[in-house]
Amino acid sequence: MDWIEAIGYLGTALTISATAMSTMIPLRIISLCASCAVITYGSLIGSMPVVLTELIQMPFNAYRLWQMLRLVRDVETAADNDLSLEWLRPFGSRRPFGTGEVVFRKGDIADEMYYVESGVFRIPEVGIEVRKGGIVGELGLLSPGNTRTASLVCVEAGHALCVSYSDVKQLYYQNPEFGFYFLRLTSERLFQGVQGMAKPQVMAGDAL
């Protein structure tokens, strides 16, 4: 076996390794390394289809890697600073709510969380209002039985970003570092919610 074949086998080994990985950041890094090895091998043996295939795949892997790195950075920044959940915007859907509309009731099954973009929402059981920039419903993902502990009613028409728990779980399993910072965020918000119950004048709609 000469050194050209060795490069080809290296590319094959890296490709197989990437396929066996479950976490996104290492997977994308190994995939990019595999593409570099395969492109080198294809160029040396004069196989343009091999080179072209990898040249097409590389930008996709590089973009996904950049997305995940940015996600981890944004979640880490949020956990260390203002707990903003702006980083969730690409993973949610924007939904309008009318005045008097019940978003969910106490005891309902919880399957998504909400990031308030406009309007005012109220938790009637505790008399707390959630306004622009507030987050509500994320702790249902961690609660036993995934049921709502209180209701949420829209008292002033607005919009909220709805993010399903399945999307959050997918991000969690694909990237353990994201999961760590997300748990840190929910813990911080739980403490805020407890303080809000003791001081109703403080807005803390995050205990749901």
N, C-alpha and C positions, 0 to 999 in steps of 0.2 A: 504493500500500500504506500503510494507516494503522498507528498504533502497536500496535493490538490484534493485527492480523495479524502484525506483527513479533515479538510475544511468542510467538505460535503457531509461527512458523518457528524461533524460537530453541529452543523446546521440542523441535521435530522434529530440529533439528541436534544438540542435546545427546543425544537418544535414540539417534540413529545413531552418534554418537561413542562412547557407552557400549557399544553392541553390538560395535563394532570393537576394543574394548580386551581384552587378555588377562590383565592383572594386576588382582586383586580390589579393592584399596583405591581406586585411581583410578576403576575402573569403578563402584563403589558411590557414590562422591562425585558423579560426573557424573550418575549415574542419579537421585540425590536432587535435584540441581539441575534436571534435566530435568522431574522430577515437579512441582517448584515452579512452573516456567514453564508447564507444561501445565495445572496447576490454576488458575493465574491466568488463562490464556487461556479455559479452560472456564467459569470464573465470569463473565468479562466478556461472553461470548457466550451465556450461559445454558444451557450443555450439561452437565447434571448427570451423564449417563453417563460423560463424559470425566473430570469431577472425581472421581466415585466410583471409577473404575478406578485413578487415580493415588493416591487416598487409601488404597486397599487395598495398593498396591505399596510405598508409602513405608515402612511399618513393617518389611516384610521386608528392604528394602535397608538401612535403618538398623540392624537387628539384625545382619545379615551384616557390615556395616562395623564395628560394635562388636566382633563376634567376632574379626575379623582384627586390629584394633588391639590387642585384649587379647592375642591370640596373640603378636604381635610384641613387645609389652611383656614378657610372661612369658618368652619365649625370650631376650630381651635381658638380663633380670634373671638368668636362669639362667646365661647365658654369662659375666656379669660377677661372679657370686657363687658359689653352691654347686653349680652344674651340675645342679640337680634337674630331672628330666624330668616333674614333676607336670603340666605344661602339655599333655602328650601324652594324658592320661587320656580326654578326650572323643573321641579319634580311635582308640582301641584297644578290644580285647575282652578281658575277664577270663577266664583259663583256669586250671583246677586241674591240679596235677602231683603224682603219687604218688611215694613213696620208691622209688628205684631206676629211675625212668623216665628214659629217654634222650630229652632234648629235641631234640638234633640231634647228628650225628657229623661228625668231621673229613672234609672233602671233599664234604659235602652241599651242594646248592644253597641259598643263603641268600635268603629272601624276606620275612623279618620280623625285628623286634628285640623284646626283652623287657625289661620294667621289673618288677623283683621287688617284690611287695607283701608276701609272707610266705614262710616256709620258707627252705631253704638249697640252693643249687645249686653244683656243683663242676665245674671245668675240669680233668679228669684229667691231661691232657698237661703242665700246669704246676703242678698242685696248688693252684690258687687257688679260694677259695670266694666266692660272690656271695650276699649277704644282702639283707635288706629295704632298699629304696632304691637298689639297684645296677641298672645297666643293662648289657645284654649283647647283642651281635649287630648293633649299628647300623653298625659299620664294614664289614660285608658288603655294604652298599649301595654302598660306594666301592671295594671291592677288585676286582681284575681277575677276570673270570669269575663274580663274585658267589658264591664258594664259601667254606665255613666253614674256618677255619684251625685249629680245635680242636673238641673235643666239649664238650657240656654235659649233665650228669647231675644229676637232683634227688636229693639225699641226705637231705632232710628235707621232708616233704610241705608244699606251700604253693600260693600263687597267683601268677601273673605276668600283667601286662598285655601283650598281644601287639599290636603295631602293624605292619601290612604296609608294605613298601617302597612299594607303589603309592600308599598314602595319603600317605606322606611326600613322594613325588615330586609328587603333586598339589598339596600345600601349597607345595612348593618352586617349582613353575612358576607358581602363582597369585600368589605373593607373594615377589618377589626378596629383600626384607628378611628374611623368615623364612629363606630359603635361606642368606643370609650368616651369620646367627647359628647356624643348625644346623651349618654347616661349621665354625664356630668351636668349637662344642660338641664335635664329633667329633674335631677336632684336639687339644683339651684332653684328651679322654679317651684318645686315642692316646698322648699323653705320659705320662698316668697309667699306662696299661697297660705301657709300656716300663719305667717306674720300678718297677712291681709285679713284672715279670719279674726285675729286679735284686734286689728285696727281697721274697721270697715272703710274708713276714709281713704285707705291706700288701695289703689286699683291692683288686684291680683287675681285675675281670672284663670290662673294656671293650675289650679288644684283639681281640675276635672280629669 
